[in-house]
Amino acid sequence: MRYGDALAADWAELAAGGRSRPIIVANLPYNVATILLIGWLESEPWPPWYARMVLMFQREVAERIVAAPSSKAYGRLAVIAQWRTRPRLLFTVKPEAFTPPPSVASAIVEFTPIDRPSPECRVQTLGAVTAAAFGQRRKMLRQSLRSLTTDPEALLAAAGITATLRAEALAVRDFARLAYVFERMGSR
């Protein structure tokens, strides 16, 4: 057993030397849950040092993780989680299950890593593309991606994506393809 700051831990080093990849099972503090999750999802090299994760989140966050395109909850967190893993909402937990009961419901999400996410791109590039696309949710992609590149229409055309769509209309695969093309075009 180790005690320390979970945000400062070198998780891959802690897991090294084991006979098999560990399973992360945690009721995470809600104020750092997303930060820890993103760190684990952005682990390099990929496939990750863990075999799978079973994590408790505030229900709203869990719903964002498993959200489908064209839903209000769909965003950057869903894209990154669903590109690198197969997240599955297992069940919800009512506030009354805790003492004292929190003011929000919770939910358990299981994450099974995908060994080779496709299309291939760097997770940092995918993060930058989704941050730009969802940064101005109400705007069309040709406008919201201006913070990423000076010629978003050329990038979108090269990726085969209609410039007048909004971010929430794209599937996870579309975002990964956009990141892949962006890497090959270079930033302009």
N, C-alpha and C positions, 0 to 999 in steps of 0.2 A: 504494500500500500504506500502511496505517495501523497503528500500534502503539498499544495501550492496553488498558484494562480493558473486556472485553466486556460486563460487567454495567452499566457506567456509560455505554456508548456510546449516542448518539442515532441509532439505526439508520435511521429514516426520513430524517433529515437527511443521513446518509452516502449514502443511495441517491438522494436528490433530484438532479435534473439529468441523469440518465441517459436514454438513448434508450428504454429499456424497463425494466420492473420486473426487479430482479435475482433470481437463484435462489440460495438459501442452501444451500451444501453444506459440511458440517462433521463432523468427528470431535470432538465436544464433550468437554471434561473432565467426567467423570461427576459430580463434586461440584457442578457448576453447570448441568448439562444441562437439568434440569427447570425451573430458575429462568429460564434463557434461553428455553426453549420457551414457558412460560407468558407471558413478556413479549411474545414474537412473536405468540402466539395472541390476546393481549388488545390488540394494536395498534389504535389508533384514528387516523383513521377507517378503516372497513372497507368495501370490500375493502382488504387490506393493501398496503403498499409493495413486497412481494415477490411474485413470480409463483408460486413453490413452494419447498419446502424438502426437502432430502434429508439426513437427520441420523443419526449413529450414537449409539446409547445402550447402556447395559447391557441385556442381553436382557430382564431382568425389567421394566424401565421400558418398553421397546418393547412388551412384551406387555400392559402396563397401558394403554398409549395406544390400542391396537387392540382391546381386550377388548370382548366382547359382554355385554349385560345378562345377569344371572343367573349370571355366572361370578365366581370368587373375585377375579380381577384387575380386574374392572370397578369403576370409581370416578370420582372428581371429574376426574382427568386425562383419562380416556376421554371423559367427557361434553363437556368443553370442547373437546378436540381434534376430536371427531367432530361437534360442532355447527358449528364454524367451518371445518373442513377435511375432506377425505376422506383419512384416514391409511391407509397401506398398508404392511405389513411386507414388505419386499422380500426379505431373506435374513438369515441369521445368520452370524456370524463367530466361529470358534473361537478360544480364547485363544492357540493356537499360531501364529496369524497375526501376533502381535506379539512384539517383543523388548524387554524381557523379557515373557513371557506374563503377563497379569493372572490373577487367580483366578476371573474370571467371563467368561461368553460375552457377545458383543455382538450387536447387530442393527441393520440399516439400515431406517429408516422414511421413506417419502415422504409429504409433506403437500401436497395440492392445495387451495388456498382455495376455499371456497364463497362466491360473490359476495354472496348474500343469504341468510344462515342463516334457517331457518324452524322454528318460529314465531319472530318477531322479539322480542327483548328485549335489555336491556343486558347485556354480558358480565360486568360487575361484579355484577349481580343474579343471573345464572346461577351465578357463583362463590359467592355467599353462600348460595343455595339448595342447591347441591351440597355445600358445606362443612357446612351444618347437617344435611342428609339423611345424608351418609356419616360425619358426626362420631360418630354412635352407630349403627354398622352393624347391630348385632343388634336394634335397636329398630324398632318399627313407625313409619311416617312421622308418625302423629298424635303420637307422643312425640318423635321426633328433631327435628321442625321447631319444637318449643317454644322453641328458642334463637333462632329467626327471627321468630316471631310468637306472640302470646298466644292466638290462635285458629287453630291449624293445621287443625282439622277443617273450618272454614269455607273456608279457602284451598284445601284439597284438594277439597272438594265443588265449589267454583267452577271448579276446573280439571278436574273430572271424573275424579279419581283416588281410588281406594279408600284410605281412611285406614289400613287394617290391613296394607297392603303394606309391604315393606322397600325401602330405596333401590335395592338391586341389581336389583329387579324392574322398575324403570322404564326405558323406552327414552330415548334422548337427547331425542327429540321431546317426551316427557312432561315432562322436566326444563325444557326451554325453555318449554313451555306453563305450567308452574307458575311460572316466573320472570316470564313475561308477565302472568299474573293477579296475582301478588304486586305488581308495579309498579303495576298499575291499582287494586288495593285499598288500597295504601299500607300501611305497617307498622303493626301494631296490637299 
